[in-house]
Amino acid sequence: MSEKNKNTQNPSSAPLTDWAAIDKLEAEVTTLPKRKKTGGMRLRRILGNTVGQTVLTILSIIWVIPLFYLLIQSFRKEPGAWSPTFFPQEWTLDNYKKLFFETEFPRWYGNTLLISIISCAITTAFVLMVSYAFSRMKFKARKPMMNIMLILGMFPGFMSMSAVYFLLKILLPDNYQSHLSLIIVYSAGAALSYYIAKGFFDTVPRALDDAARIDGANRFRTFYKIILPLSKPIIIYTILVSIVAPWCDYIFVSYIMSGVPDTGMYTVSLGMYKWLEREMIQQYFTTFCAAAVVVATPITALFMWLQKYYVQGVTGGAVKG
Amino acid sequence: MDLNYYRLTPWGKLLYKLKKLFGGIGRGFVGFWVRLGKAIAAFFTGIVKGIGDFFGGFASGSALTKTSYLIMGSSHVFRGQIVKGIIYFALEVLFVLYMLFFGGKYLAMFFENFFGGGNVGRVETHVSDVWNDELGEYVKVAGDNSFHIILYGILSLFVIIFFFMCYLSSVKESRLLEEICIIGRKPEGIKGDVKRLADKNFHLPLLSLPMVGLFMFTVIPLVTMILIAFTNYDANHEVPEHLFQWVGFKNFGELLDTSSSLGMTFWRVFGWTIIWAVCATFSNYFLGMALAILINKKGIRLKKLYRTLFVATIAVPQFVSLLIMSKMLDTGGGGLGSGGGIITQLIENIFGYHLQFGLDITTTRICIILVNMWIGVPYSMLMCSGILMNIPDDLYESARIDGARPFRQFRKITLPYMLFVTGPYLITQFIGNINNFNVIYLLSGGGPGDLMKYTDGAKGTDLLITWLYKLSLGIDRNYKLASVIGILVFVISAVFSLVIYNKSSAVKGEDNFQ
């Protein structure tokens, strides 16, 4: 094709530029296909959005259905573990009544609340103290200590549990299977999770410290008056994570409380786990669902409310390389 | 990365990257040992210097300084720092009393057979030949408690180290005091020290309490349990009735031995742990990312509602959502038509297939990974969407102008950016999944078992961590194996962290992100 063109066209006889033709061509090139393209793209975008919307709707339904199932099962009147239908045949509030007046659940709830508040206070204080020290203070053992703590964190936390159990037995000979033991277990090792809060303190400008020190404040005042008020996001994150931990923990509480004669000492997770054991489930399944709703509602609300800080904490910790 | 890289074929590129990764591991290991060696060398030169200073100070010091080498705080008291001197003296007295009446005995028994092997402790609980009329039996004599010997031995070792550090600082201070007195100045009182605690030495009050907690309830128990791995402490050597013995590396050999049934069990559990960790981490990560991209896409409506719905699943405590899931998947005990959980029934009604959750190992494993997605995808979605919003829009803009299709944009912009930023998150997730007790234990309890393939309490979907749990409690109590498994989990976590750490620090040098 190109060779043929070369042969037939005579450069000298043809006009140098055929502006009209070029304009026409240009118009064809720029307008026509473009209009077509935008039309196609719009169609594709609409199609893509519809597909995306549908996929999201289906996925979110799948994600929410088990929780919804839990909620409606707590209102089921028929006893037993399984029901052949998704929706209960008869609705009732009896499960909640039974939960609060016939079981030990209120005591478990109180226990867990107490343990979580105390251990959260200790954990938060410890984490903030350690991470501030590592972020701002200069001392000889700083680097080795941080490395050792990093290594300690790599051992599975449960591994040392039997030794902790023995230690508690020695330290609290009369009531080693107590809430005090659980508080100790949940909060004594808090220093190990200094990492995220330290990352946060590192981003607070050092100029603030310097300014305070020039004004005559000592380290303690700087920490207390300047840094802490600026650290609201990380304080909330630490509180959120540590207050939820005792509600979700099964492994430690089941070990500490194994073989306790008074089941009223349990926390909610242990007590509710026992309800699903083979001998209990027929009788207690719907009660379990009601209890789950009662436990999950405040935590979910708390989480939703403070979600922003949670994400900040998690991504802040993850982004640090 | 050199330019020749771009000439390679895709396979060549892969090979190049793999080579680089493993080279990185090699370099990482070498670097680690070099650093360790340097640290050890620095440590020993420090010690040698310290010993020199110590004896040099003794030789050149005055009589008062010399007494303070023996009686801590004496030089402080007579040179004007009375409170400090008394504290030092009290510390010494307490230490001596502790060692005399408590620590020394345990420390001696701890080290007695430590190297040669043999009993931990001297006397086993036994029946004496004294008759007790009231009980109608011979009097039982309580023997030594091997576990307490190890625990207190470790405690005493740490006490000695702590005391030694205090001793050194007291000696150093008394030499300084001597110099101050020679110049003719008055030594500073306790007030100055207290003032410094709120300022220059503020780390001491900040760290002391958390560190005491850490030492008492993490370090000492952990070291004790590590040592238990070198004993034969199990249900047959239960304290306080029996003594147990030091056995060296025997437990490690038995567990790793592929010819025994225990060894095979270990390797099976180990294999599943790794498969699980890989599947769980990557499925959650990529699906979470996909979901985040989908929700963040322009033109999608109700973004906030979707996000809230997904986040609801992470806000609900895991033990609730996992337990309800396990009951929804329950088989009801038998085959087709035996009812069971709502999902099992649903599948049965639609496909005529009875889900073998908790009955068949492979089915259970697949179900666990799927349920874990339900639990974990929103979590990584939440994280990814935060980071996605940080990717500069002009990157996409210029890619679009250059004619890159969405998939190409994803592969060339989104994915590298995400991997770069979330690299450390991936390691923590991976290690978290190796130790993911809740998902396995609350969903399947580790079951179903298979007696032909699994022994010592392990079952088909057990991870190392749930096996550890079962071994330290219940009928299969086998503390020594639990400790060995704990150590191996640590080794796995440490190796993976080291690899990824090297990898991500290598990435940092190469790319322009940041």
Interface residues (C-beta under 8 A of the other chain):
Chain A: R45 G48 N49 G52 Q53 V55 L56 L59 S60 I62 W63 V64 P66 L67 Y69 L70 A81 W82 S83 P84 F86 F126 M129 V130 Y132 A133 M137 F139 R142 M145 M149 I151 L152 M154 F155 P156 G157 F158 M159 S160 M161 S162 A163 V164 F166 L167 I170 I184 V185 S187 A188 G189 A190 A191 L192 N218 R219 F220 R221 F223 V244 W247 C248 Y250 I251 S254 Y255 S258 S269 M272 Y273 L276 I281 F285 F288 C289 A292 V295 A296 I299 T300 L302 F303 M304 Q307 Y310 V311 Q312 V314 T315 G317 A318 V319 K320 G321
Chain B: F147 H148 L151 K195 A198 D199 K200 N201 F202 H203 L206 L207 L209 P210 M211 G213 L214 M216 F217 T218 V219 I220 P221 L222 T224 M225 I228 L291 L294 I295 K297 G299 I300 R301 Y306 T308 L309 F310 V311 A312 T313 I314 A315 V316 P317 Q318 F319 V320 S321 L323 I324 M325 K327 M328 D330 G332 G339 G340 G341 I342 Q345 W374 P378 L382 M383 G386 I387 V421 T422 G423 P424 Y425 T428 I431 N435 F437 N438 Y441 L442 I465 L468 Y469 S472 L473 Y479 A482 S483 G486 V489 F490 S493 A494 S497 S504 S505 K508
